[in-house]
Structures are given as C-alpha cells and as structure tokens.
C-alpha cells in the first residue's frame, strides 16, 4: 500500500531521528521520489538530525549562583510591588530550563547504551572516557557507542575506549554501523588486523571483514594497508592447520619480470617472455600494496593497462589505490576518475566515482566535495552508494 502524504510526514521525522524501521524508510523513499512537495518538506527538516549533536555552553559560576538563589528564595519583602515578582520567577524558570537542557545533554553524553539482548557491560570508571568498557553477550545483543551502533553475535566479547573511538573484538562476531561525522574516525581492532572507517556498515570476525555499505580500510598491526573494501566486498585471512592466522600466499614473479625499461616501467614483452601470468602479476601487486610498497605495485600493474578489459580495469584500480597507501590523495582522485571515465560500464567505475566523492569529503574543500557527490548522484541516481551520497550531501549543504 502506497504511503500517504500525512504518513510520509510522520515517517520523515522518524527517519531523520533514526527511529524509523527499514520497511518504513523504503516506503518513504518511494513516496519522496514521486511527491515533490513531501520531498521539499523532508529536505527542510534535515536540521533534526543535528539536534543530538547540540552541545549548550556551560553556565558560569556566577550564573549558577544566580539560578540557585532564585530557585531557593523563600521570602519576599511585603513592600515589594507584585509586578517585581516577574524577575525572580523568570530567572527561576530560566534555571529550570537550563537544568533540563543540561540533563538532556548529560544523557546524550552517556558513554554507551544497551539497546537489546543480554549484553552485560562493565568498566572501572564510567566517568573516565579513557577507561575501557567491556561488553559480553551470550545470546547476542545491541549497544549504542556514540557515533556507532554495534550488533553482537552469540558468544561475543568487546572492549571499547570512548576517548579514542576504538572498539576491540576480543572474540566472536560484531556488525558495526558507523554514522559519518566530519573529522571523526572509528576503528575496530582484532588481534591480527584493524578496520578503519569514517561512516559505513560492516561485519568483523576474528579472521576477516565484510562491508555492507561505504568503504573501509583493513590495516595490519603495524599500520600497513592490507585491503580497501567497498560495499559488498569482503576480505579474509587464511587459517592454517595449526590455527595460526596468516596472509594468503601470493605467487612470486620470476626475476626477469622485475627488470625495468628505460622509463622505469616493466616491459610487457619481458613479462610475457618470463612466462608470468597476468593473474600472478595482479596478485603480486596486491601483495606489494599490503606491505606498503606502492611504487612496486604501480610498476607491476602499469604494463597491464592495455590488456583485456577486465584485467585493465583491475590494474587501474590497483594503480589508484597505490596513491592512497602513500597518502597522495590528489593523485588518487585523478586515478580513480580515470577508472570512472575509461570503464564507465563496470562496477569499478561506480565504486571509483564514489571513492572520489569520499576523498573530497575527507580531504578536499566543501565546494569540491559537494560537486563530487552531485556528480556521483547524477550518474548513479539509484546506485549502490546513492543513499550514503545523498545523506552526505544533505549534511554538507546544511552546514553551509
């Protein structure tokens, strides 16, 4: 049954407040696509989602004294005209209002909230943001952790440090939904790797990561990039028979294949003469990125740019990713734009264009970030990342 305009207004507020069910949100999106009036009303209410982040200025000691005296004044001089009672009453009301706002703010600053299941929480000092909070769930449950919501699977244990926004998976499986906030990052750590995010939904277990939306970076314990995952992608480590976790082995290239030509690039002819399969070269490039050798990765994939369509687009993506490893974001943006331009009908084109928008949001000026998001939405209005791109664009527009 189609959603009426009256119900759309109710669901719109619930969606912006983060309380709408998934089915209601999907019905609202379908209604907004066909009703321009409700769409305009929905856009005008984007300020609602910023209420939770509102932080009122604290009262000065002098102001607190004034409020206290007004609240606890018990006598009034008989000679005082009745009309002068308005000032202490108004001041008392103001004090009550300030106290109410302060109380709501204190609730908003709760380090965590148990939302469901049999989750048990324990910490040595609830008021210390640097003190870790331990969560255990036998049958599973859900916890709110500031900018993230964590769903714990059965027999899962977590440790969370609020001041650093770091969640550590001790054992079990956790699905994390992180709300994007400019300048703030969130990490999920395991014994063998770290997942670094800005805003996304993903699942972490002891041996791997699966991303549902957004993009995450998987890092080794020493900070080296292991893999960058877009929506629908996953990465897992190989568990050996002795139960030790290790990276999947990558076939080694023959020494002759590593010789460079006059321009410092690998020769395709020499690679073929050395009998190195294309797949082995791509795997070797991925391994080079995982160990932080971005230059070697570029030398390995550059000869593959003129190979078959599927190989060429994969090589271009790895080439762009190599600049992310080095923190060369402007070069990465240019390289991803080439992927979107030269391979427009591939899944990598959409992911690359959205990656450009993400990089502009995180490292570029506001106008370029908005332009990149609009460019993605224009090309992929119903794409895999359309919802996230629209939300980011709304937030950037509301800030301005």
Secondary structure, 3 states (H helix, E strand, C coil): CCCCHHHHHHHHHHHHCCCCCHHHHHHHHHHHHHCHHHHHHHHHCHHHHHHHHCCCCCCCHHHHHHHHHHHHCCCCCCCCCHHHHHHHHHHHHHHHHHHHHHHHHHHHCCCCEEEEECCEEEECCCCCCCCCEEEEECCCEEEEECCEEEEECCCEEEEEECCCCEEEEEECEEEEEECCCCCCCEEEECCCEEEEECCEEEEEECCEEEEEECCEEEEECCCCEEEEECCCCEEECEECCCCCEECCCCCCCCHHHHCECCCCCECHHHHHHCCCCHHHHHHHHHHHHHCCCHHHHHHHHHCCCCCCHHHHHHHHHHHHHHHHHCCCHHHHHHHHHHHHHHCCCCHHHHHHHHHHHHHHHHHCCHHHHHHHHHHHHHHCCCCCCHHHHHHHHHHHHHHC
